[in-house]
Amino acid sequence: MTLLHPAWNAPASVHSLVTTRTGGTSLASYSSLNLALHVGDEADSVRQNRRLLASSQAWAQEPVWLHQVHGTLVVHAEGPLDPELPTADGCVTHLRGVPLVVLTADCLPVLATDRAGTVVGAFHAGWRGLAEGVLEHGVAAMGVAPEDLIVWVGPGIGQADYQVGDEVWSAFVRKDNQHRQDFTADGPGHWRFDLSEAAARQLRLLGVGEVHQAPWNTGREDLFFSHRREAPCGRFGSFIWLE
């Protein structure tokens, strides 16, 4: 099992990791550490993959799996956890030992904590959620001053591999004219979009104290699942928890 660890300035009490596609039991285009139950993979394989990961980390608590819908809702996991899967694109907790997770395969996983290491958050940022404000909701849900936050923008599709149409360009430019810098023209009605830089720009504009960006491009690196490169495919997970 190949696990990656964010390079960021998180406090010692905060743990985080990113899975890759290696080290699990899934087959074909889901090979092999697919963690998503909604993409057409065998459910037994996915559950076994989740058990393998949990065992490798000695988690006492099941991660807070979300039903992600490319929206902006951020939920709080602050008490007994409802067994019903929350429909949300972000989660925040102050509880110790509760892993939060978002699943992606080109969209951005965004992990956050405060400098004191008292709260953590995980957010799913595809272009729709990013344009509609998922990071604004996420920063607000953390409950601390933005300048006290440290945020890591994880692996996502790179600009060279991410062609979008005018509807994406318009959505971001309407949101903030500075987003023009995140697009490169690519023929009539088409653009190459830097999703990671757009997320980092929004976080900086929100006043976040530290913003770090992962160097990996899911569209080019076989270590990750990529929906644009190979669909159907699995999903890798980005996790964060308090010790």
CORPE-V709490 format. One record per run of one state. SS is the DSSP state (@ for helix, = for strand, . for the rest). FROM is the first residue (numbers start at 1). TO is the last residue. If there is no record, write none. Layout:
# CORPE-V709490
ss=SS from=FROM to=TO
ss=SS from=FROM to=TO
This chain:
# CORPE-V709490
ss=. from=1 to=2
ss== from=3 to=4
ss=. from=5 to=13
ss== from=14 to=19
ss=. from=20 to=27
ss=@ from=28 to=30
ss=. from=31 to=42
ss=@ from=43 to=57
ss=. from=58 to=63
ss== from=64 to=64
ss=. from=65 to=65
ss== from=66 to=67
ss=. from=68 to=74
ss== from=75 to=76
ss=. from=77 to=85
ss== from=86 to=87
ss=. from=88 to=89
ss== from=90 to=93
ss=. from=94 to=95
ss== from=96 to=96
ss=. from=97 to=99
ss== from=100 to=104
ss=. from=105 to=107
ss== from=108 to=114
ss=. from=115 to=119
ss== from=120 to=125
ss=. from=126 to=126
ss=@ from=127 to=132
ss=. from=133 to=133
ss=@ from=134 to=142
ss=. from=143 to=145
ss=@ from=146 to=148
ss== from=149 to=153
ss=. from=154 to=155
ss== from=156 to=156
ss=. from=157 to=158
ss=@ from=159 to=161
ss=. from=162 to=162
ss== from=163 to=165
ss=@ from=166 to=175
ss=. from=176 to=176
ss=@ from=177 to=182
ss== from=183 to=185
ss=. from=186 to=189
ss== from=190 to=193
ss=. from=194 to=194
ss=@ from=195 to=205
ss=. from=206 to=209
ss== from=210 to=213
ss=. from=214 to=216
ss== from=217 to=217
ss=. from=218 to=235
ss== from=236 to=242
ss=. from=243 to=243
